[in-house]
């Protein structure tokens, strides 16, 4: 039973780390590819936020996924890669 729980915890944190890594890549990619988002301070701030959110997502990815599933307001890709939906600057 103890080995089963250890494997379950490893799988949980492993999946969380994969989701967190994708989240970091999505946020950094979203900021780096938009012309209005290339301000150095913004890129550094988003990178720090991405690393912090990766730690949180590694620990709490299952409750977050369950919350997304129950709310159903946003597409799965927006939950998985939130950085792809970044908009910078003003829309005029």
Secondary structure, DSSP 8 states (H G I E B T S, - for coil): -HHHHHHHHHHHHHHHHHHHHHHHHHHHHHHHT-GGG--HHHHHHHHHHHHHHHHHHHHHHHHHHHHHHHH--S-HHHHH-GGGG---S---
